[in-house]
Amino acid sequence: MTTALQQEYDEKGYVIVRNAIDADLARETAEHVHWLAERNPGVRPEKFGHGMLVSDPFMHRLVSDDRLVDIVEQFIGSNCAMWAAHYIAKPPKHGQKVLWHQDGSYWPLEPMEVTTIWLAATASTRENGCLRVLPGTQNNRLLSRAELQDVPDGKNVLASGIHPSQIDDSHVVDLELQPGDVSVHNPKIIHGSEANTSDSWRIGLTLRYIPTSTRVKREDDRAILVRGAPDPSNNNKYAERPMYDPAIHMPFHGMETWMTN
């Protein structure tokens, strides 16, 4: 049976779920970015990627939250994993833009069965560079990485994007979200975001969930199993449950349950 959420997603290529998580967890997510920034001063906060997060107990706690997994399960089934996490946290005044692109162009997945949750840890508005989508473009052909235009100007997150001549942005939708809201989007929908020139942070977290039947073709990638069981037909690698260590991890609500395996 198709849910209302699935129907809207299929029609538009995205859907918004308000108050998907509570305000306290959204605030901790924002605090996690600032904690990471203090420990990684040479890395822009738009580039806090999976390698920095896959062994972090707070990230495991967040991505396996039943409220998020219940949303994702409607699209990919009950055997699911979070394959890649990435903070795109835009600091005030100089947060980078994201050029128009399709996520699937960059991803080593077979088949391309994946659903992204974009979690707002702070308010995400037109002024601070919210996510923008082109509804209906999930029905377009998925462009290969080779078909994208390289733009290594140091001012955009991906250093590449779809050539402007291929974009009709007359029907663009700005996805303005409040802390705790999420948008869910298809790997083929064309989307991007403007630079943050406002006085406020725009902190978003992209979580890419896959059914465990999807094969991750990049050998060193480790997913986080969030519900159900791995698929024995592929060789996907899964991260072990990390133990919380106050010397190296950010404190968070419920951390005591992560002090033992």
Backbone bond lengths (Angstrom), bond angles and torsions (degrees), N, CA, C in turn:
res aa  C-N    CA-C-N  psi(-1)  N-CA   C-N-CA  omega(-1)  CA-C   N-CA-C  phi
1 M - - - 1.462 - - 1.533 109.26 -
2 T 1.316 116.57 128.40 1.463 121.62 -179.56 1.523 110.18 -81.04
3 T 1.329 116.78 127.35 1.455 120.77 178.29 1.532 109.91 -82.11
4 A 1.328 116.33 165.48 1.460 120.83 177.34 1.524 110.51 -61.23
5 L 1.337 115.60 -35.56 1.461 120.12 179.40 1.522 110.14 -64.70
6 Q 1.324 117.07 -44.80 1.462 120.79 178.92 1.518 111.65 -64.14
7 Q 1.307 116.77 -40.43 1.465 120.54 -178.76 1.523 110.78 -62.77
8 E 1.330 117.04 -45.27 1.460 120.38 178.91 1.525 110.98 -64.32
9 Y 1.315 115.90 -41.05 1.463 121.58 178.17 1.525 111.03 -60.72
10 D 1.326 116.86 -44.78 1.460 120.84 -179.25 1.527 111.44 -65.34
11 E 1.318 117.08 -35.98 1.456 120.87 -177.87 1.529 112.22 -74.48
12 K 1.331 116.98 -40.94 1.461 120.53 -171.70 1.520 114.45 -107.81
13 G 1.321 117.06 -18.25 1.455 120.30 -176.85 1.508 113.42 88.55
14 Y 1.317 117.19 -1.33 1.459 122.00 178.38 1.524 108.34 -158.03
15 V 1.311 115.38 164.31 1.454 121.09 173.90 1.524 107.60 -154.21
16 I 1.316 117.08 149.15 1.469 122.39 178.16 1.521 109.48 -107.02
17 V 1.316 116.13 135.41 1.466 122.38 173.14 1.530 106.81 -118.72
18 R 1.294 115.97 115.43 1.467 121.10 -179.53 1.528 110.61 -80.73
19 N 1.339 115.35 145.29 1.472 121.73 176.15 1.526 111.72 52.56
20 A 1.330 115.29 44.36 1.459 119.23 179.34 1.524 111.43 -65.82
21 I 1.323 116.80 -36.72 1.463 121.41 172.73 1.520 107.95 -126.10
22 D 1.321 117.09 166.60 1.457 120.99 -176.85 1.528 111.35 -80.47
23 A 1.320 115.30 164.62 1.463 121.67 -175.73 1.522 112.30 -62.38
24 D 1.331 117.45 -34.77 1.470 119.80 -179.04 1.522 111.62 -65.89
25 L 1.329 117.10 -42.07 1.464 120.01 179.34 1.535 110.37 -69.43
26 A 1.327 117.27 -36.94 1.469 119.92 175.55 1.527 110.22 -61.93
27 R 1.327 116.60 -40.96 1.466 120.56 179.39 1.527 110.82 -65.19
28 E 1.328 116.99 -40.96 1.468 119.77 176.98 1.533 110.76 -62.68
29 T 1.318 116.83 -35.92 1.464 120.81 178.66 1.524 110.17 -63.03
30 A 1.333 116.98 -43.07 1.463 120.39 176.13 1.528 110.81 -64.52
31 E 1.321 116.88 -41.26 1.464 120.51 178.44 1.532 111.03 -61.94
32 H 1.317 116.17 -33.71 1.462 120.47 179.12 1.528 110.74 -61.81
33 V 1.322 116.96 -39.45 1.465 120.70 177.53 1.521 110.80 -62.43
34 H 1.317 117.87 -45.85 1.465 120.75 -179.82 1.539 110.53 -66.15
35 W 1.319 116.27 -36.00 1.466 120.89 176.54 1.529 110.04 -63.66
36 L 1.324 117.13 -44.84 1.462 121.52 178.06 1.529 111.11 -63.93
37 A 1.331 116.42 -38.94 1.467 120.48 -178.37 1.522 111.47 -63.27
38 E 1.331 116.82 -38.43 1.462 120.35 179.35 1.524 111.38 -64.65
39 R 1.314 116.52 -31.43 1.466 120.85 -176.19 1.521 113.32 -95.40
40 N 1.312 116.66 -8.61 1.467 121.00 179.89 1.526 109.70 -134.23
41 P 1.336 116.94 64.10 1.466 120.07 -172.94 1.527 113.82 -64.70
42 G 1.317 118.18 -18.75 1.460 119.88 -179.54 1.512 114.41 -90.53
43 V 1.346 117.66 2.31 1.461 121.47 -177.16 1.525 109.10 -113.67
44 R 1.325 116.25 128.60 1.463 118.89 176.12 1.529 109.43 -65.41
45 P 1.340 118.22 142.41 1.462 120.22 -177.05 1.528 113.96 -68.44
46 E 1.343 117.45 -12.43 1.470 119.15 172.76 1.524 111.69 -73.78
47 K 1.332 116.43 -8.78 1.460 120.71 -173.62 1.531 113.16 -121.11
48 F 1.328 116.75 28.04 1.457 120.01 174.90 1.531 107.24 -80.22
49 G 1.342 115.72 92.32 1.448 120.91 -169.50 1.521 114.90 -99.52
50 H 1.310 114.21 -171.54 1.460 122.62 -170.50 1.527 112.87 -59.36
51 G 1.331 116.44 -37.45 1.458 119.22 -179.31 1.515 113.13 -60.74
52 M 1.332 116.87 -29.59 1.461 121.48 178.42 1.521 111.79 -82.08
53 L 1.342 117.14 -15.26 1.458 120.85 -167.48 1.527 114.57 -114.52
54 V 1.328 117.90 -22.09 1.460 120.73 -168.43 1.524 113.18 -67.38
55 S 1.322 118.86 -20.76 1.464 120.93 178.76 1.529 112.36 -108.83
56 D 1.308 116.96 14.36 1.465 122.52 -177.43 1.526 109.56 -93.93
57 P 1.344 118.39 122.06 1.466 119.12 -177.38 1.529 113.70 -62.14
58 F 1.345 117.94 -31.92 1.462 117.76 177.84 1.523 110.42 -63.95
59 M 1.343 117.39 -40.70 1.452 119.74 179.63 1.521 111.01 -64.84
60 H 1.319 117.59 -41.55 1.464 120.29 176.18 1.515 110.56 -60.27
61 R 1.338 116.03 -43.17 1.462 119.47 179.57 1.532 111.04 -61.35
62 L 1.342 115.83 -42.15 1.456 120.56 -176.03 1.523 111.81 -69.41
63 V 1.328 117.32 -50.76 1.469 119.65 -172.70 1.519 112.39 -71.05
64 S 1.338 117.49 -19.56 1.464 120.30 177.97 1.524 112.39 -96.66
65 D 1.325 117.36 7.07 1.464 121.07 178.11 1.535 108.97 -58.00
66 D 1.324 116.30 127.91 1.463 120.46 -175.44 1.523 112.97 -56.65
67 R 1.321 117.13 -31.47 1.465 119.17 -178.88 1.521 111.46 -65.46
68 L 1.330 117.04 -37.50 1.463 120.25 177.57 1.528 110.81 -75.78
69 V 1.321 116.27 -43.09 1.464 119.39 -177.81 1.527 111.00 -66.90
70 D 1.327 117.57 -33.21 1.468 120.22 176.61 1.530 110.92 -62.37
71 I 1.332 116.49 -36.33 1.470 120.06 176.99 1.523 109.66 -66.87
72 V 1.314 116.28 -50.25 1.460 121.56 -175.09 1.525 111.40 -63.51
73 E 1.327 116.87 -37.47 1.457 120.54 -176.38 1.528 111.79 -58.23
74 Q 1.321 117.12 -29.01 1.463 120.04 179.37 1.526 112.29 -63.87
75 F 1.341 116.26 -22.25 1.458 120.26 -175.84 1.524 113.48 -105.24
76 I 1.340 117.66 -28.78 1.467 118.56 -173.61 1.523 113.50 -126.98
77 G 1.318 119.11 0.26 1.449 120.66 176.80 1.516 113.34 94.90
78 S 1.332 115.07 -179.68 1.464 120.65 -168.66 1.522 114.24 -89.45
79 N 1.330 118.21 -10.61 1.461 120.89 173.04 1.520 107.35 -101.55
80 C 1.319 116.47 98.44 1.464 118.12 -171.10 1.524 112.26 -140.35
81 A 1.323 113.35 153.88 1.459 121.99 -179.06 1.512 109.12 -137.56
82 M 1.325 115.49 152.30 1.459 120.39 172.48 1.523 106.33 -94.22
83 W 1.319 115.44 111.09 1.464 120.62 -171.54 1.526 113.07 -83.88
84 A 1.340 118.66 -34.06 1.463 120.14 -177.22 1.522 109.86 -155.03
85 A 1.321 115.12 131.97 1.462 122.15 176.39 1.525 108.90 -114.58
86 H 1.317 116.15 147.22 1.466 120.08 -178.46 1.526 108.88 -157.14
87 Y 1.333 116.00 117.01 1.454 119.80 171.01 1.530 108.66 -77.39
88 I 1.300 116.69 128.61 1.471 120.95 167.92 1.528 104.73 -113.71
89 A 1.317 114.47 84.73 1.460 122.60 -173.76 1.523 108.79 -103.35
90 K 1.316 115.81 112.76 1.460 120.57 -175.01 1.531 110.12 -98.27
91 P 1.336 116.71 114.85 1.462 119.06 179.68 1.523 111.42 -70.81
92 P 1.328 117.06 158.64 1.468 120.61 178.66 1.524 111.81 -57.83
93 K 1.306 114.99 142.80 1.474 124.62 171.73 1.522 114.79 77.18
94 H 1.339 118.41 -34.04 1.463 118.41 -174.27 1.534 112.60 -137.18
95 G 1.323 117.33 28.49 1.461 119.67 176.08 1.520 110.69 -70.34
96 Q 1.306 116.95 136.45 1.461 121.16 -173.22 1.526 112.75 -75.67
97 K 1.339 115.01 154.59 1.455 120.97 175.58 1.523 109.46 -85.69
98 V 1.327 115.41 165.95 1.461 122.47 173.68 1.524 106.59 -121.99
99 L 1.322 117.22 119.09 1.457 121.57 -178.30 1.531 110.30 -67.88
100 W 1.342 115.71 159.34 1.459 120.20 178.03 1.528 109.64 -57.45
101 H 1.330 116.55 134.09 1.456 120.71 -179.51 1.518 110.15 -163.20
102 Q 1.319 115.44 169.58 1.460 123.70 168.19 1.527 107.00 -112.30
103 D 1.297 117.18 128.92 1.467 119.66 -177.13 1.524 112.29 -56.53
104 G 1.332 116.24 -41.90 1.448 120.27 -174.17 1.521 114.11 -60.69
105 S 1.342 117.61 -19.25 1.471 120.56 178.58 1.523 111.59 -62.18
106 Y 1.319 116.77 -24.55 1.466 121.40 -173.94 1.528 113.52 -102.69
107 W 1.319 118.26 -6.95 1.460 120.08 -164.94 1.525 113.19 -103.78
108 P 1.349 117.66 134.72 1.468 123.05 -178.76 1.526 111.96 -89.17
109 L 1.325 116.83 61.89 1.452 121.19 -174.88 1.534 110.42 -117.73
110 E 1.319 115.66 143.41 1.467 121.26 178.64 1.525 109.80 -145.65
111 P 1.351 117.61 115.80 1.459 127.48 -6.39 1.535 110.93 -73.61
112 M 1.328 117.13 174.04 1.460 121.46 -178.75 1.537 109.90 -81.76
113 E 1.332 114.00 59.30 1.465 121.10 175.79 1.519 107.11 -100.60
114 V 1.301 116.71 103.15 1.454 122.40 -173.33 1.519 107.97 -159.86
115 T 1.303 116.35 144.45 1.464 121.76 176.81 1.519 108.50 -130.62
116 T 1.323 115.61 130.63 1.461 120.77 -178.92 1.521 110.72 -98.84
117 I 1.318 115.53 131.96 1.467 121.53 165.90 1.522 107.37 -101.56
118 W 1.320 115.96 127.32 1.469 122.52 175.70 1.533 105.72 -108.22
119 L 1.322 114.99 108.87 1.466 121.50 -173.13 1.521 110.78 -99.67
120 A 1.312 116.04 125.57 1.464 121.04 177.25 1.515 109.83 -86.47
121 A 1.335 116.08 115.69 1.465 120.79 175.49 1.529 110.91 -90.36
122 T 1.333 116.06 -25.13 1.463 122.97 172.39 1.521 106.62 -127.39
123 A 1.313 116.88 173.25 1.460 119.61 172.76 1.525 109.03 -59.37
124 S 1.321 115.70 136.82 1.464 122.11 178.26 1.523 106.77 -120.41
125 T 1.330 116.42 111.58 1.455 122.19 -170.14 1.530 111.02 -128.68
126 R 1.329 115.65 170.89 1.465 119.52 175.01 1.523 110.51 -58.54
127 E 1.327 116.26 -36.83 1.465 120.58 -175.62 1.530 112.26 -68.38
128 N 1.329 117.53 -34.12 1.470 117.87 -176.33 1.530 113.99 -107.30
129 G 1.322 116.90 14.97 1.457 119.73 171.69 1.507 115.39 91.67
130 C 1.341 117.06 50.02 1.465 120.81 -179.18 1.534 111.48 -68.11
131 L 1.307 115.00 164.68 1.452 121.51 175.31 1.526 109.72 -64.09
132 R 1.348 115.70 138.18 1.465 122.06 178.11 1.524 107.78 -124.35
133 V 1.324 116.97 137.19 1.460 120.41 -177.29 1.523 110.37 -128.55
134 L 1.337 114.86 158.54 1.464 122.55 174.07 1.522 107.24 -112.22
135 P 1.346 117.40 95.11 1.471 120.79 -175.15 1.523 111.47 -56.44
136 G 1.311 115.38 141.91 1.457 121.61 178.35 1.506 114.31 91.45
137 T 1.326 117.68 -18.08 1.468 118.99 -177.20 1.524 112.24 -74.38
138 Q 1.327 117.59 -3.46 1.465 119.06 172.63 1.526 110.76 -65.60
139 N 1.334 116.22 -14.19 1.466 120.64 177.54 1.525 112.26 -89.34
140 N 1.323 117.69 -3.86 1.462 121.77 177.75 1.525 110.89 -73.21
141 R 1.314 114.75 163.81 1.469 120.41 171.58 1.530 108.82 -67.17
142 L 1.322 116.20 141.97 1.455 120.72 176.29 1.527 109.14 -77.76
143 L 1.330 116.58 119.11 1.458 121.04 179.11 1.522 110.06 -73.89
144 S 1.312 116.12 144.38 1.455 120.17 175.39 1.522 109.48 -78.75
145 R 1.323 116.09 161.94 1.465 120.16 177.45 1.521 110.98 -58.40
146 A 1.332 118.02 -34.25 1.459 121.81 -178.20 1.523 112.55 -68.05
147 E 1.327 116.91 -20.42 1.462 120.61 -178.69 1.525 112.65 -87.18
148 L 1.317 117.78 -5.42 1.452 121.12 -179.32 1.532 110.45 -85.53
149 Q 1.314 114.71 156.81 1.467 121.02 178.74 1.522 108.90 -91.32
150 D 1.324 116.73 124.40 1.459 120.31 174.67 1.521 109.87 -75.53
151 V 1.341 115.37 129.71 1.469 121.44 179.43 1.532 107.60 -131.87
152 P 1.339 117.12 75.49 1.474 120.98 -175.63 1.519 112.54 -83.09
153 D 1.342 116.29 57.74 1.467 119.95 -175.41 1.516 113.02 -93.61
154 G 1.351 117.24 -1.02 1.458 120.46 -178.79 1.511 114.11 73.27
155 K 1.341 116.80 8.93 1.464 120.28 -176.50 1.515 112.36 -117.16
156 N 1.337 117.35 -0.31 1.460 119.30 178.24 1.525 109.70 -132.33
157 V 1.319 115.35 149.92 1.460 121.21 -167.88 1.526 112.50 -65.58
158 L 1.328 117.86 -42.65 1.454 121.02 -173.15 1.520 113.90 -91.53
159 A 1.319 117.74 -14.00 1.466 123.40 -175.89 1.523 111.91 61.70
160 S 1.336 116.91 19.44 1.458 121.37 177.32 1.520 108.50 -164.06
161 G 1.335 115.36 167.73 1.449 119.50 178.45 1.515 110.81 -179.08
162 I 1.325 115.61 177.71 1.459 121.36 177.65 1.523 108.71 -73.64
163 H 1.309 117.37 137.45 1.462 121.42 -178.34 1.530 109.51 -60.39
164 P 1.336 118.34 135.45 1.470 121.26 -178.01 1.526 114.41 -53.10
165 S 1.325 117.65 -28.68 1.468 120.40 -179.72 1.524 112.50 -65.87
166 Q 1.346 117.14 -17.53 1.458 121.79 -178.66 1.532 112.32 -96.77
167 I 1.317 116.81 4.18 1.460 121.17 -174.07 1.527 111.54 -111.43
168 D 1.323 115.62 128.58 1.463 122.59 168.84 1.520 106.58 -113.71
169 D 1.337 115.65 100.97 1.471 119.22 -175.35 1.526 112.70 -98.21
170 S 1.326 116.34 24.31 1.473 119.19 -177.90 1.525 112.19 -69.62
171 H 1.325 117.75 -19.00 1.462 120.82 -179.20 1.528 111.83 -117.08
172 V 1.325 116.54 28.00 1.455 120.30 -178.19 1.535 110.86 -62.63
173 V 1.328 115.62 143.97 1.468 122.08 177.05 1.521 108.19 -119.81
174 D 1.320 116.80 126.20 1.463 122.30 175.22 1.529 108.63 -86.86
175 L 1.304 116.66 122.12 1.464 120.96 -178.23 1.529 109.23 -92.50
176 E 1.314 115.37 87.61 1.468 120.17 179.30 1.521 108.94 -83.89
177 L 1.319 115.24 125.08 1.453 122.19 -174.57 1.517 110.70 -127.49
178 Q 1.321 115.35 153.08 1.457 122.69 173.22 1.530 109.03 -104.36
179 P 1.331 118.07 160.64 1.465 119.72 -179.53 1.529 111.89 -52.81
180 G 1.323 116.06 129.39 1.455 121.35 -178.22 1.504 114.60 96.66
181 D 1.344 117.57 -17.01 1.463 120.80 174.68 1.526 109.43 -75.48
182 V 1.327 116.65 155.67 1.451 120.99 172.13 1.522 109.47 -133.11
183 S 1.327 115.03 151.78 1.459 120.26 163.55 1.519 106.74 -112.24
184 V 1.305 115.14 148.06 1.455 122.16 179.49 1.514 106.46 -117.36
185 H 1.333 118.32 127.33 1.454 116.46 -179.57 1.521 114.61 -139.15
186 N 1.327 112.20 155.40 1.451 124.86 -176.36 1.531 110.18 -76.05
187 P 1.335 119.85 145.29 1.465 120.79 -177.40 1.522 114.44 -67.17
188 K 1.351 117.54 -12.64 1.462 119.53 -179.65 1.525 113.56 -101.86
189 I 1.330 118.47 -8.79 1.469 119.03 -178.48 1.528 109.62 -68.02
190 I 1.323 116.79 137.45 1.462 121.17 178.56 1.526 108.44 -80.98
191 H 1.324 115.63 128.84 1.451 120.24 -177.67 1.522 109.61 -152.35
192 G 1.320 116.05 168.44 1.452 122.92 178.57 1.512 108.47 -173.73
193 S 1.311 117.06 -166.56 1.468 120.71 176.70 1.520 109.21 -162.12
194 E 1.320 115.25 155.29 1.464 121.31 179.72 1.530 110.30 -85.89
195 A 1.305 115.37 168.04 1.465 120.95 175.87 1.526 110.36 -66.27
196 N 1.315 115.74 156.39 1.466 121.08 175.26 1.517 109.15 -96.08
197 T 1.309 116.71 106.52 1.462 121.24 176.77 1.528 111.17 -108.64
198 S 1.330 116.94 9.72 1.460 121.75 -178.58 1.526 110.32 -82.85
199 D 1.318 115.74 -176.91 1.469 121.95 178.74 1.531 112.64 -93.06
200 S 1.328 117.74 4.02 1.465 120.10 -175.06 1.527 111.33 -122.17
201 W 1.322 115.26 150.94 1.463 120.79 174.27 1.522 109.94 -67.22
202 R 1.333 115.71 147.51 1.462 121.72 167.46 1.514 106.83 -122.76
203 I 1.332 115.52 104.31 1.455 120.68 -175.20 1.525 109.40 -110.67
204 G 1.316 114.92 115.42 1.454 121.54 176.29 1.515 110.30 -124.43
205 L 1.313 116.36 150.79 1.457 122.56 178.97 1.522 108.37 -126.24
206 T 1.335 116.69 121.16 1.454 119.57 176.32 1.518 108.82 -96.40
207 L 1.326 115.39 129.80 1.461 123.01 -179.78 1.521 107.82 -123.11
208 R 1.321 116.62 117.72 1.463 121.85 -174.58 1.532 108.97 -103.32
209 Y 1.318 115.30 108.50 1.462 121.05 -176.27 1.525 110.10 -101.43
210 I 1.325 115.91 138.96 1.453 121.83 179.00 1.527 110.08 -128.22
211 P 1.353 116.76 151.11 1.459 117.76 166.02 1.522 107.49 -67.87
212 T 1.313 118.31 146.13 1.460 119.42 -175.84 1.529 112.04 -65.91
213 S 1.333 117.36 -10.64 1.468 120.93 175.47 1.523 112.08 -76.16
214 T 1.337 118.33 -17.55 1.457 121.15 175.87 1.525 109.57 -74.54
215 R 1.324 115.67 133.58 1.460 120.16 -178.49 1.519 110.70 -92.72
216 V 1.324 116.60 131.38 1.463 122.37 174.11 1.527 107.22 -90.90
217 K 1.329 116.25 115.62 1.471 120.10 -170.62 1.527 113.57 -87.96
218 R 1.319 117.82 -1.21 1.457 120.64 176.10 1.520 108.06 -96.17
219 E 1.305 116.07 117.85 1.464 122.00 -164.82 1.519 114.36 -60.79
220 D 1.330 118.15 -35.17 1.462 120.32 -173.58 1.526 113.67 -88.74
221 D 1.325 118.07 -4.31 1.463 120.47 -177.45 1.524 111.13 -71.02
222 R 1.335 115.44 137.85 1.460 121.28 176.28 1.518 109.25 -120.78
223 A 1.312 116.07 125.94 1.463 121.21 177.62 1.529 109.46 -92.77
224 I 1.318 115.55 171.05 1.465 121.87 175.01 1.528 107.10 -116.29
225 L 1.315 116.49 113.53 1.462 120.91 178.76 1.528 108.47 -70.11
226 V 1.331 116.87 123.19 1.464 119.60 -175.38 1.526 112.96 -112.70
227 R 1.336 117.36 -19.19 1.468 119.22 178.21 1.526 108.68 -164.27
228 G 1.327 115.85 142.50 1.448 119.71 176.41 1.520 112.09 81.16
229 A 1.327 115.62 -145.89 1.461 121.05 -172.00 1.523 111.27 -133.09
230 P 1.337 117.28 153.69 1.463 120.45 173.18 1.530 111.02 -63.29
231 D 1.321 115.78 159.01 1.458 121.51 177.17 1.534 108.38 -95.81
232 P 1.335 118.45 119.93 1.467 120.13 -177.44 1.527 113.50 -69.52
233 S 1.336 118.44 -8.78 1.461 120.38 -177.58 1.522 113.01 -80.41
234 N 1.336 117.24 -9.82 1.465 119.42 176.04 1.529 109.57 -128.49
235 N 1.308 114.72 172.83 1.472 119.54 -176.24 1.522 112.20 -110.73
236 N 1.328 117.18 35.13 1.457 119.48 179.05 1.523 110.63 -58.32
237 K 1.314 115.36 143.04 1.459 121.47 178.78 1.527 109.21 -100.72
238 Y 1.323 115.46 142.49 1.458 121.09 -178.71 1.526 110.49 -123.49
239 A 1.314 114.85 139.80 1.459 120.25 178.87 1.525 109.84 -72.34
240 E 1.314 116.13 144.24 1.451 120.75 173.78 1.530 109.55 -74.03
241 R 1.312 115.69 153.76 1.464 120.23 175.80 1.525 108.44 -64.02
242 P 1.328 118.64 120.41 1.471 119.61 -177.53 1.523 111.94 -79.77
243 M 1.301 115.74 151.07 1.460 121.21 173.74 1.518 109.18 -92.36
244 Y 1.314 116.11 138.88 1.461 120.82 177.83 1.523 110.54 -73.18
245 D 1.331 114.97 128.79 1.469 121.84 177.77 1.531 106.81 -127.12
246 P 1.332 118.20 114.00 1.472 119.79 -176.68 1.516 113.42 -61.03
247 A 1.321 117.12 -18.31 1.463 119.73 -179.66 1.519 111.96 -77.03
248 I 1.327 117.16 -22.98 1.468 118.78 -174.59 1.529 114.33 -129.52
249 H 1.337 117.96 -3.73 1.457 120.03 -177.29 1.529 111.48 -123.73
250 M 1.319 115.84 152.91 1.462 121.52 176.89 1.527 109.93 -71.63
251 P 1.329 117.75 134.04 1.468 118.83 174.45 1.530 110.48 -67.88
252 F 1.336 115.91 144.95 1.464 120.11 -180.00 1.513 109.30 -153.21
253 H 1.308 115.70 161.70 1.464 120.95 -179.05 1.532 109.37 -63.56
254 G 1.326 116.24 126.84 1.451 121.10 -179.85 1.517 114.13 89.75
255 M 1.334 116.16 7.01 1.472 119.21 -176.09 1.520 112.32 -61.93
256 E 1.342 117.21 -23.53 1.462 119.54 -177.97 1.529 111.52 -62.74
257 T 1.333 117.71 -26.56 1.460 120.33 179.23 1.530 111.61 -75.57
258 W 1.335 116.91 -9.78 1.454 121.63 179.29 1.530 112.07 -104.11
259 M 1.336 116.38 11.70 1.464 119.56 -179.10 1.516 112.80 -86.60
260 T 1.335 116.34 -9.11 1.462 120.97 174.90 1.521 108.06 -137.65
261 N 1.297 116.04 150.85 1.470 120.71 178.04 1.517 111.01 -84.82
